[in-house]
Amino acid sequence: MKSKSIGFAILFLLIALNLGLSGYYYAVLPSRVASEFDLSGEPKTEMAKGTFVIFNVMLMIALPAFLLAVAWICTKLPNWMIDLPHKDYWLAPERKAETAARIFGYLLWLTNGIELFLTALVGLVYRANLGHPDAMRIASHVLLACFLLFMAGWLFCFYRKFKRVPKT
């Protein structure tokens, strides 16, 4: 339960950080901002800064809400709709509530990882629009590599938790 509380606290801090960054950068961005970049970090499309910031704020609030709603729904699904290693053990009636809580916790941390990645990526977009073109050229690739490592670690931990049945 403590991990879940920490996970929610981190998620709310990430959302607050994104809202703060959006408010700060809105005041200093040019009226039109690059919103899409190619693989070399060059701007491809642009939009009004208000539209970009509003879209960003909506995404940073709606995406975690959607992901957590999906996570909650996953904990309520019938057993036949859940695919886990050793499903009969983990979804036995005496363990189902604990397993559902654990799955929700993993999905909460996944949501935090996605929110952190997107917050950092949008921060790079803000910086690129303020005259730091290298922000998208180099840092975005490093950021993507870090996110992919996070995803690999998350998948490893999730699978490791459920691949073995504890000895009784």
Number of C-alpha atoms within 10 A of each C-alpha: 9 7 13 16 11 12 20 17 13 17 20 15 13 19 20 14 14 23 19 13 17 20 13 11 18 17 10 12 17 13 11 14 22 19 18 13 16 11 11 12 19 15 18 10 11 13 14 14 20 14 12 18 22 13 11 18 19 12 14 21 16 12 14 20 13 12 16 18 12 14 20 18 12 16 19 14 11 9 15 8 9 13 8 15 15 12 16 12 17 21 19 12 10 10 12 18 15 14 17 20 16 18 18 21 21 20 21 23 19 20 22 22 18 19 22 20 18 19 22 16 18 19 18 21 23 24 17 22 21 14 9 13 16 15 19 26 18 13 15 20 15 12 17 13 12 13 17 13 12 16 15 12 12 17 14 11 13 16 13 11 14 17 14 12 12 8 4 3
